[in-house]
């Protein structure tokens, strides 16, 4: 039961006891950051709910009594997940994916059916914090009368959802992993090389999933771009040239990742927040669809100006 999951002993103990005693709540909220095991626990929990005798023999996504909902983009009047866009090599739009009202309505229709094979229906809503008000209200109605079903919501924390949704869920907190647990997961997953990159591990903040995502993003970046140090930027033309390169070479998610990378570098090297503010401001502007090249120009020029007054006045 709950094989190959590192950490999260409290969550696993609670869910195991619920299954053993057949005291299954109508709805659960798995609260915690991405990449620490929420999804894996949800998959195994659903498998145990739906088919406890054949957990290793059935593909969960093919079970007629389960439904997995992920945030979607709108593309050519279709709802499409990030994974589907990546498989089809569709360029990501500037908007953010959401769990949409149409998906919750489809879930409501699914819940109106009787189970075909299992004793109950089961639904997982990944990225539940991305729901808009209309979708959240529609979900609330389903939680008020779930029928013969169990719903699992995945969200970064309880504050990410409206209180009325949280109040109708059994809350299961998920914790960040220790450094040793992160190392164990990375080694088991075949990513032990990440352990030689302390900056990526610091960026992951106890999440092996994020560590892997950071590693993959770093591998996809132009090495020359990563080798460019902002400390070396002095002349305005150098700042403008780098801004142009970043704007032309990277999509929005990669630009946001690069800002995180720079932030972690400055924090480790200098340890004071004055350098982090322009980078944090740049992330906020990019998330609100400001013109990327202009954002980078202003940010790099600001950092160059700060460097002229001495970045290392307050070293760690």
Beta strands, then each sheet from edge to edge (+ up, - down):
strand 1: 27-31
strand 2: 66-69
strand 3: 72-75
strand 4: 78-81
strand 5: 121-125
strand 6: 149-155
strand 7: 170-173
sheet 1: 2+ 5+ 6+ 1+ 7+
sheet 2: 3+ 4-
end
